[in-house]
Amino acid sequence: MKKLVDAFKEFMRNVPQPVFVAIAKDTDGEVGGLTVSSFTSISLNPLLVMVAIDRNARSFIHFKYAVGWTVSLLGENQSLISGTFANPKIPMEERLNRVKLADSPNLAVPYIRDAVGFMECEPYDSFEAGDHFIFLGKVVHAEILTDAKPLIYYKKHYTTVKD
C-alpha cells in the first residue's frame, strides 16, 4: 500500500494546482481560514463550487458550521500568504492580521483584498470523503480584483503561468 500512496503523491505533485485561501465564518461569528488547492467548479445551474478540507485542520470546524465562506485566488507574488495560511503553528488571529482583508458583499465573510479574485459562497452541502470533507458552496458573488497571474503550486514549488 505504501508504494501506491507514494505513487499517488508523486502523480499529484505533477498536477499544477492554483493556490487559494479559503475563509469561513461560522454561526458564532468566528472566522477560520487555510490554504487550499482542492477547489473546483461543480455546476452552472445552480452555481456550485467545492473545497476539500482535512477534518484535522484547525479551520475545519468553521466550515462545518459556516454561514458563508470565501475562496481567494492568490497571485504570483503571494506565496507568503499561502505559507502563512498553510502553517498550523501560526495562530488563526495572527494569520488573519498578517493580510489585508475585506468583507464579502452579501455574507460579510473576509477575503484577501489584493488577491487575483474571490468567490463568496453560501453553504450548499457537505459530505465525508476519506480523511477530508467536501464542502459544496452556492456562489452568491464572484469578482476579479486584479489582472495578476495566479499563484501555482507544482512539484513542491510555487510558480505561475506564462503568457
C-alpha angles and dihedrals in degrees: 000000000000090000090054092048090050091048090048091052092047091050093049092049086061092056110088109229128197111230121236137176111219118199126186133191114209131209090271091055092251117142130215132173143178144174114268137180097176097087128122145151116264110177142007094203103068099013102245134171132176137215125190117215130185109245088227094056115115090233095050094095091054090056093044090057098028125150086191144341140202135209119206119199106222122224128233092265096049102082090120089060089050091050092048094052092042094053111093090194092067110086115240094243090054092048090054093045093053094065138054107254134186130186119251114249100243109028101022093234114153121251133179103273097207097041121122087257145316144222126214117211140190114214110263106169142327137199142174119264111178110292091349138064120226113220118198116203131194107225112234097167136016127180139171109218103182141007092239118134116257124256111248128196112212130161092349093307137095118245138145140224127278123235 
